[in-house]
Amino acid sequence: MIGEDKLIHFSGVEMGQACTIVLRGASFHVLDEAERSLHDACVNCLRQ
């Protein structure tokens, strides 16, 4: 469970084929900041 929602687990997918990230927050502001931070982290990983 994630909060009150069910967790969806994907199996049988090769590494690098698919990725799902669920962001939850108390407000849209918190979600916007989390999304921006996640985007920065992904861009940084792709540069290396």
C-alpha positions in Angstrom: 0.0 0.0 0.0 1.0 3.6 -0.7 -1.0 5.6 1.7 -4.6 4.4 1.1 -3.9 3.3 -2.5 -2.8 -0.1 -3.7 0.7 -0.6 -4.9 1.1 -1.8 -8.5 4.2 -3.9 -9.0 5.3 -4.7 -12.5 7.3 -7.9 -13.0 8.8 -9.7 -16.0 10.1 -6.4 -17.5 13.7 -6.3 -18.4 15.9 -3.7 -16.7 15.7 -0.4 -18.6 12.5 -1.2 -20.4 10.0 0.5 -18.2 9.8 2.7 -15.1 6.9 4.1 -13.1 7.3 6.7 -10.4 4.4 7.7 -8.2 4.6 11.1 -6.5 2.3 12.0 -3.7 2.2 15.2 -1.7 0.1 17.3 0.6 -0.4 20.0 -1.9 0.3 20.9 -5.6 3.2 23.0 -4.5 4.9 20.0 -2.8 4.2 17.9 -5.9 5.7 20.6 -8.2 8.9 20.7 -6.1 9.2 16.9 -6.1 8.6 16.7 -9.8 11.2 19.4 -10.5 13.8 17.6 -8.2 13.1 14.3 -9.9 13.5 15.8 -13.3 16.8 17.4 -12.3 18.0 14.0 -10.9 17.0 12.2 -14.1 18.8 14.7 -16.4 21.9 14.5 -14.2 21.9 10.7 -14.5 21.6 10.9 -18.3 24.6 13.2 -18.6 26.9 10.8 -16.9 
